[in-house]
Amino acid sequence: MKKNNTNLILTISIISFIILSVVFVYLLNVIKNKNEHASVVSNTLKNKTIEKGNLDILEKRMTELLDTQKKINSYLVDTSNIDKFVEYLENIGINNNASLSVKSVDFLKNDKNKMVVSLTIRGDFSGVMKTFSILENSPYDIVIDSLYLNKEISQYGDISQQPVNSLLKNKKVIISPKSSWQMDISFNVLSL
């Protein structure tokens, strides 16, 4: 009986060992699969984080590119809004006590990205020169083709400088001739 009992214990032990081994191998495979799945999820998350970072960088670069494009476009005259450019030129004259009038705006036949602008500036010397200086240093890509500066002397002078006594006594009034300056400019400017 002892032998029978020992055989029974041995059989139960072997069966228990086999069952535990199968359970152990099964759980080991489950853990291995879970570990692989967690690794794949971790790599996917890492890749998505890198993609989001790249998208943020790309978005930043696109914003910088749009800003750069706006700056470049501000150097070029928009052919659909030539009136704004002409208004800009006239305001330069007004702001510097000079009369600026645009005579013509033409497009070059061989270069569609350039316009030829002719204008006249009138006023005192400092106003004409200030206007020209601001025009020359404007944000547009202006290349001056020709420039003509002329002093105009008018026969109608200014009597406000004469003493009141001489005006009242009908004495001879000296009228000093009034001078003004005229500048004719022709330039090329890049356009869209």
Backbone torsions as a table, in degrees:
resi	resn	phi	psi	omega
1	MET	NA	-33.5	178.2
2	LYS	-63.4	-38.4	-179.8
3	LYS	-68.3	-37.3	178.8
4	ASN	-66.2	-40.7	178.2
5	ASN	-66.0	-40.3	179.3
6	THR	-67.1	-40.8	178.4
7	ASN	-64.6	-39.5	178.8
8	LEU	-64.5	-43.1	178.8
9	ILE	-65.2	-41.1	179.1
10	LEU	-64.5	-41.7	-179.7
11	THR	-65.8	-44.7	179.1
12	ILE	-64.7	-38.1	179.2
13	SER	-66.0	-43.1	-179.5
14	ILE	-66.3	-43.3	178.9
15	ILE	-63.7	-43.0	177.6
16	SER	-62.1	-41.3	179.3
17	PHE	-63.2	-43.1	-179.9
18	ILE	-65.7	-43.9	179.2
19	ILE	-63.9	-44.7	179.1
20	LEU	-65.4	-36.6	178.2
21	SER	-65.4	-42.8	178.3
22	VAL	-64.1	-45.2	178.2
23	VAL	-61.8	-42.0	179.5
24	PHE	-62.1	-46.6	179.7
25	VAL	-64.5	-41.2	178.6
26	TYR	-61.6	-48.8	179.8
27	LEU	-65.0	-35.6	177.1
28	LEU	-63.2	-41.6	176.8
29	ASN	-66.8	-40.4	177.4
30	VAL	-61.5	-45.3	179.5
31	ILE	-64.2	-41.6	179.0
32	LYS	-62.4	-44.4	178.4
33	ASN	-64.0	-42.7	178.0
34	LYS	-62.7	-40.1	179.1
35	ASN	-64.1	-43.9	177.5
36	GLU	-63.8	-42.7	178.6
37	HIS	-62.2	-44.0	178.2
38	ALA	-63.1	-37.2	178.3
39	SER	-65.9	-43.2	178.4
40	VAL	-64.1	-44.2	178.3
41	VAL	-62.4	-41.9	179.0
42	SER	-62.6	-44.7	177.7
43	ASN	-64.5	-40.3	177.4
44	THR	-62.4	-44.9	178.1
45	LEU	-61.6	-42.4	178.7
46	LYS	-62.4	-44.2	178.5
47	ASN	-63.9	-41.3	178.5
48	LYS	-64.7	-38.6	177.5
49	THR	-64.4	-42.0	177.8
50	ILE	-64.5	-42.8	178.1
51	GLU	-61.2	-42.0	179.2
52	LYS	-63.7	-41.6	177.0
53	GLY	-62.5	-41.7	178.1
54	ASN	-65.5	-38.4	177.6
55	LEU	-65.3	-39.5	176.7
56	ASP	-62.3	-43.3	178.4
57	ILE	-64.7	-42.5	179.0
58	LEU	-63.3	-41.3	178.1
59	GLU	-62.7	-41.9	177.7
60	LYS	-62.2	-43.6	179.3
61	ARG	-64.9	-37.5	177.9
62	MET	-64.8	-40.5	177.1
63	THR	-63.2	-43.7	177.5
64	GLU	-63.1	-38.9	179.8
65	LEU	-65.3	-41.3	177.8
66	LEU	-65.0	-39.9	176.6
67	ASP	-62.9	-42.6	178.2
68	THR	-64.1	-39.9	178.3
69	GLN	-63.8	-40.1	177.4
70	LYS	-63.9	-40.5	177.9
71	LYS	-63.2	-44.9	-179.8
72	ILE	-63.8	-42.5	179.3
73	ASN	-65.1	-26.6	178.2
74	SER	-72.2	-17.2	176.5
75	TYR	-86.5	-10.4	-177.4
76	LEU	-112.9	146.7	178.0
77	VAL	-86.1	127.4	178.0
78	ASP	-78.0	118.9	-175.9
79	THR	-66.2	-20.8	177.4
80	SER	-82.6	-12.2	179.2
81	ASN	-127.7	49.6	179.7
82	ILE	-62.9	-32.6	-179.8
83	ASP	-60.8	-33.4	176.9
84	LYS	-67.4	-37.9	177.7
85	PHE	-66.6	-43.1	178.4
86	VAL	-64.1	-41.0	177.3
87	GLU	-62.8	-40.2	176.7
88	TYR	-59.4	-45.6	179.7
89	LEU	-62.6	-45.6	-179.5
90	GLU	-64.0	-36.6	178.0
91	ASN	-66.5	-31.7	175.2
92	ILE	-59.4	-45.2	178.6
93	GLY	-64.4	-46.1	-178.9
94	ILE	-59.8	-43.1	-177.9
95	ASN	-69.3	-14.1	-178.6
96	ASN	-117.9	23.8	177.5
97	ASN	55.6	43.8	176.8
98	ALA	-136.6	156.4	177.1
99	SER	-99.5	117.2	179.5
100	LEU	-114.8	122.2	177.8
101	SER	-125.6	133.2	179.7
102	VAL	-87.1	122.1	-179.5
103	LYS	-84.1	-43.0	-178.4
104	SER	-157.1	154.1	173.7
105	VAL	-134.7	115.9	-178.4
106	ASP	-128.4	156.9	175.3
107	PHE	-101.8	140.1	176.7
108	LEU	-71.6	138.2	-177.9
109	LYS	-71.4	-39.3	-176.4
110	ASN	-87.4	-11.9	179.5
111	ASP	-137.3	102.1	-175.2
112	LYS	-73.4	-9.6	-178.6
113	ASN	-97.7	13.2	177.8
114	LYS	-130.0	142.8	174.4
115	MET	-117.3	146.7	174.2
116	VAL	-106.1	125.2	-178.4
117	VAL	-119.6	132.3	174.8
118	SER	-117.5	135.0	-179.7
119	LEU	-147.7	164.9	178.8
120	THR	-127.7	135.7	177.2
121	ILE	-117.8	130.3	177.9
122	ARG	-127.8	145.8	177.6
123	GLY	155.5	-169.1	176.6
124	ASP	-72.6	167.2	-172.0
125	PHE	-58.7	-45.7	-177.1
126	SER	-66.1	-39.1	178.5
127	GLY	-64.7	-42.0	179.5
128	VAL	-65.0	-44.1	-177.8
129	MET	-70.0	-37.3	176.6
130	LYS	-64.0	-43.6	178.8
131	THR	-61.0	-45.4	178.8
132	PHE	-62.2	-42.7	-179.3
133	SER	-62.4	-43.9	179.6
134	ILE	-68.1	-38.0	177.0
135	LEU	-62.7	-43.8	-178.8
136	GLU	-65.7	-32.8	-178.5
137	ASN	-101.3	18.3	179.8
138	SER	-69.1	163.2	-176.7
139	PRO	-70.4	-10.9	179.4
140	TYR	-80.6	155.3	179.5
141	ASP	-84.0	85.3	-176.1
142	ILE	-100.8	131.4	174.8
143	VAL	-121.2	114.7	-176.2
144	ILE	-77.5	126.8	179.2
145	ASP	-90.5	-46.7	-179.1
146	SER	-146.8	153.2	-179.4
147	LEU	-146.7	132.9	179.2
148	TYR	-133.5	122.8	-179.1
149	LEU	-115.0	129.3	-175.5
150	ASN	-137.7	139.6	175.1
151	LYS	-97.1	124.3	178.6
152	GLU	-104.1	130.6	179.1
153	ILE	-111.9	125.3	-179.0
154	SER	-98.9	143.8	178.9
155	GLN	-76.9	-17.6	179.5
156	TYR	-92.8	103.8	-176.0
157	GLY	-91.3	-169.4	-177.0
158	ASP	-106.9	116.8	179.2
159	ILE	-93.5	1.6	-179.0
160	SER	-68.3	-16.9	-180.0
161	GLN	-82.6	-11.7	-177.1
162	GLN	-78.5	147.7	176.8
163	PRO	-66.4	147.4	-177.2
164	VAL	-64.0	-37.2	-178.6
165	ASN	-58.6	-42.4	-177.8
166	SER	-70.2	-30.3	178.1
167	LEU	-72.3	-37.0	-177.2
168	LEU	-76.1	-29.8	-175.5
169	LYS	-91.1	9.4	-179.2
170	ASN	56.4	31.2	175.8
171	LYS	-76.9	169.8	-179.5
172	LYS	-65.9	123.4	-179.8
173	VAL	-99.0	129.6	179.1
174	ILE	-94.2	118.7	179.1
175	ILE	-104.1	116.4	178.8
176	SER	-83.2	134.8	-178.5
177	PRO	-63.8	141.9	-180.0
178	LYS	-93.1	134.2	180.0
179	SER	-114.9	145.7	174.1
180	SER	-138.7	166.0	-175.5
181	TRP	-117.4	147.2	177.2
182	GLN	-130.0	132.8	177.5
183	MET	-125.9	123.5	174.6
184	ASP	-103.3	126.9	-176.2
185	ILE	-128.1	140.7	171.0
186	SER	-127.7	129.4	-178.8
187	PHE	-144.4	159.4	173.0
188	ASN	-100.1	145.9	176.0
189	VAL	-140.7	140.0	179.4
190	LEU	-72.9	142.6	-179.0
191	SER	-131.8	165.6	178.8
192	LEU	-81.5	NA	NA
